[in-house]
Amino acid sequence: MQELNVKQLVQAMRSIAEEKNLPEPLVLDVVQQALAAAWRRDHGERDQMVRSEINTNTGDVTVFVAQEVVEQVENPFAQISLSDAQAINPDVKLGESVELSQPAVSFGRVAAQTAKQVVLQKLREAEREVVMSEYADKIGTVLVGTVQRAEPRLVRVELGRTSGILPASEQIPGEYYGIGNRVKVFLKDVERGLRGPQIILSRANEQFVEFLFRQEVPEMENGAVEIKAVAREAGRRTKLAVFSAVPGVDPVGTFVGGHGTRVQAVVNEIGEQEKIDIVTYSDNPSEFIKNALSPAEIAKIEIDETAKRAKVYVSEDQQSIAIGRGGQNVRLASRLTGYELDIEPLAGQDKTEVKPKSVKPRKGAADKKPRKDIEDSLLEALEEASSEQAESSDKV
């Protein structure tokens, strides 16, 4: 058996609290749980309800053992007779419990090892809970971190007291994450797992772009302008619907900024390869769909409100613009407006119908679509050249 040095224990406890940046009462509770487990290991049995208290001023440790009040004692470790219980508390009744207290001054080697294991485990759990509560309050904000490690399926980002993960689905395609590089990340969620809380980060979601614009456009703070919807395919293209209820304020110009400085600041963060379209939001669905399909020129729109679907009629030379490469323009416009859009030629022209999945502005990772091959680009160029030659022949 060995003497318990409580003063040394209290000093170590305070050092741990300072080092781990944990509240001292929380660490004290962890140590008291560990001492209770150690005492039960040496002097009691597994099923006993034991707690301990440390007097940090005097250095005394007291152990309290809860025992159920019964008529006939079958297990002396967990039960006590009514007469013995009433000697401790005259008001106690059958079925209730009393606590027997006794000083704890010595612990065996095995018990001391048990106490150490409990302290380490409980401190890890406590530290995780503190981190969980701290970062749960920051969900929906952008943090600055340092790339700690790049793995095949995720990137680990150091955030100060802890680290978060940037899954492949939340990364901007083609972006390089060098170890030691500082990077802005959107705190998407804090998930509880078997290994403790996991901080999920993102650079590919719509909210990241919205937050970046909020930093660049001070007019959003006083409500002069606002973002109504965002549709994004990270690394490729983003459509932003903006609005202003203040007369004389141009929402698109406000977000673009003088000489494009504001939108360029956002582009510098997410990468030059990603194009940003800023369009005006409208309560009129037809007007909003026309704006969302920009830069295509729309001839006519027929809307089915019940099915949340719209037929969009365009001239032949505007079809490819409205649809976009790989259907990207119409797909993003569909998500931005919340309507399933069918692009159709005007009467008398060949019908071409595109039916993207009807998706309202959503939160999450962007859709991943393969880029066209270089052969497709060459074919498009040849088709345009053929059209120009045909027009020249008609004029002649």
ChimeraX attribute file (.defattr): number of C-alpha atoms within 10 A of each C-alpha:
attribute: neighborCount
match mode: 1-to-1
recipient: residues
	/A:1	12
	/A:2	10
	/A:3	10
	/A:4	17
	/A:5	12
	/A:6	17
	/A:7	16
	/A:8	10
	/A:9	16
	/A:10	19
	/A:11	11
	/A:12	12
	/A:13	18
	/A:14	17
	/A:15	14
	/A:16	16
	/A:17	17
	/A:18	13
	/A:19	9
	/A:20	15
	/A:21	12
	/A:22	17
	/A:23	15
	/A:24	15
	/A:25	12
	/A:26	15
	/A:27	24
	/A:28	19
	/A:29	17
	/A:30	22
	/A:31	25
	/A:32	21
	/A:33	20
	/A:34	26
	/A:35	29
	/A:36	25
	/A:37	24
	/A:38	24
	/A:39	25
	/A:40	20
	/A:41	18
	/A:42	16
	/A:43	12
	/A:44	16
	/A:45	14
	/A:46	10
	/A:47	9
	/A:48	15
	/A:49	17
	/A:50	22
	/A:51	21
	/A:52	22
	/A:53	19
	/A:54	21
	/A:55	12
	/A:56	14
	/A:57	8
	/A:58	9
	/A:59	15
	/A:60	16
	/A:61	19
	/A:62	18
	/A:63	22
	/A:64	18
	/A:65	20
	/A:66	20
	/A:67	23
	/A:68	21
	/A:69	23
	/A:70	18
	/A:71	12
	/A:72	10
	/A:73	14
	/A:74	11
	/A:75	10
	/A:76	10
	/A:77	18
	/A:78	18
	/A:79	20
	/A:80	24
	/A:81	17
	/A:82	22
	/A:83	15
	/A:84	11
	/A:85	24
	/A:86	15
	/A:87	10
	/A:88	12
	/A:89	14
	/A:90	11
	/A:91	8
	/A:92	16
	/A:93	16
	/A:94	13
	/A:95	11
	/A:96	13
	/A:97	20
	/A:98	19
	/A:99	17
	/A:100	14
	/A:101	14
	/A:102	12
	/A:103	12
	/A:104	20
	/A:105	16
	/A:106	15
	/A:107	20
	/A:108	17
	/A:109	13
	/A:110	13
	/A:111	22
	/A:112	22
	/A:113	14
	/A:114	17
	/A:115	24
	/A:116	16
	/A:117	14
	/A:118	20
	/A:119	20
	/A:120	14
	/A:121	13
	/A:122	19
	/A:123	20
	/A:124	14
	/A:125	16
	/A:126	18
	/A:127	17
	/A:128	18
	/A:129	15
	/A:130	15
	/A:131	18
	/A:132	19
	/A:133	12
	/A:134	11
	/A:135	17
	/A:136	16
	/A:137	10
	/A:138	15
	/A:139	17
	/A:140	15
	/A:141	15
	/A:142	19
	/A:143	14
	/A:144	14
	/A:145	19
	/A:146	20
	/A:147	22
	/A:148	20
	/A:149	15
	/A:150	16
	/A:151	11
	/A:152	7
	/A:153	10
	/A:154	15
	/A:155	22
	/A:156	21
	/A:157	28
	/A:158	19
	/A:159	16
	/A:160	10
	/A:161	8
	/A:162	13
	/A:163	17
	/A:164	24
	/A:165	22
	/A:166	25
	/A:167	17
	/A:168	16
	/A:169	19
	/A:170	23
	/A:171	23
	/A:172	21
	/A:173	16
	/A:174	10
	/A:175	10
	/A:176	10
	/A:177	18
	/A:178	14
	/A:179	14
	/A:180	13
	/A:181	12
	/A:182	15
	/A:183	16
	/A:184	18
	/A:185	24
	/A:186	26
	/A:187	24
	/A:188	24
	/A:189	17
	/A:190	20
	/A:191	12
	/A:192	13
	/A:193	8
	/A:194	6
	/A:195	8
	/A:196	14
	/A:197	18
	/A:198	19
	/A:199	23
	/A:200	20
	/A:201	28
	/A:202	26
	/A:203	27
	/A:204	26
	/A:205	25
	/A:206	25
	/A:207	23
	/A:208	21
	/A:209	23
	/A:210	15
	/A:211	16
	/A:212	21
	/A:213	19
	/A:214	16
	/A:215	14
	/A:216	18
	/A:217	18
	/A:218	14
	/A:219	16
	/A:220	17
	/A:221	11
	/A:222	8
	/A:223	12
	/A:224	17
	/A:225	22
	/A:226	20
	/A:227	19
	/A:228	16
	/A:229	20
	/A:230	25
	/A:231	28
	/A:232	30
	/A:233	23
	/A:234	27
	/A:235	21
	/A:236	19
	/A:237	17
	/A:238	22
	/A:239	24
	/A:240	25
	/A:241	24
	/A:242	21
	/A:243	21
	/A:244	21
	/A:245	12
	/A:246	11
	/A:247	7
	/A:248	7
	/A:249	13
	/A:250	16
	/A:251	24
	/A:252	19
	/A:253	15
	/A:254	20
	/A:255	26
	/A:256	20
	/A:257	16
	/A:258	10
	/A:259	9
	/A:260	12
	/A:261	13
	/A:262	19
	/A:263	22
	/A:264	17
	/A:265	17
	/A:266	19
	/A:267	17
	/A:268	11
	/A:269	13
	/A:270	21
	/A:271	17
	/A:272	13
	/A:273	14
	/A:274	17
	/A:275	17
	/A:276	19
	/A:277	18
	/A:278	22
	/A:279	22
	/A:280	19
	/A:281	25
	/A:282	18
	/A:283	8
	/A:284	8
	/A:285	17
	/A:286	17
	/A:287	13
	/A:288	18
	/A:289	25
	/A:290	22
	/A:291	21
	/A:292	28
	/A:293	27
	/A:294	18
	/A:295	15
	/A:296	21
	/A:297	17
	/A:298	19
	/A:299	13
	/A:300	14
	/A:301	19
	/A:302	13
	/A:303	17
	/A:304	11
	/A:305	10
	/A:306	6
	/A:307	10
	/A:308	13
	/A:309	18
	/A:310	20
	/A:311	20
	/A:312	24
	/A:313	22
	/A:314	23
	/A:315	18
	/A:316	15
	/A:317	13
	/A:318	17
	/A:319	20
	/A:320	18
	/A:321	19
	/A:322	28
	/A:323	24
	/A:324	17
	/A:325	14
	/A:326	13
	/A:327	16
	/A:328	18
	/A:329	22
	/A:330	27
	/A:331	26
	/A:332	28
	/A:333	33
	/A:334	27
	/A:335	24
	/A:336	27
	/A:337	28
	/A:338	19
	/A:339	24
	/A:340	25
	/A:341	29
	/A:342	20
	/A:343	24
	/A:344	22
	/A:345	20
	/A:346	15
	/A:347	10
	/A:348	6
	/A:349	11
	/A:350	10
	/A:351	13
	/A:352	13
	/A:353	15
	/A:354	16
	/A:355	15
	/A:356	20
	/A:357	12
	/A:358	17
	/A:359	17
	/A:360	18
	/A:361	19
	/A:362	17
	/A:363	13
	/A:364	15
	/A:365	19
	/A:366	22
	/A:367	13
	/A:368	12
	/A:369	11
	/A:370	7
	/A:371	10
	/A:372	10
	/A:373	8
	/A:374	9
	/A:375	9
	/A:376	12
	/A:377	12
	/A:378	11
	/A:379	11
	/A:380	13
	/A:381	12
	/A:382	12
	/A:383	12
	/A:384	13
	/A:385	12
	/A:386	12
	/A:387	13
	/A:388	11
	/A:389	11
	/A:390	11
	/A:391	11
	/A:392	10
	/A:393	9
	/A:394	7
	/A:395	6
	/A:396	5
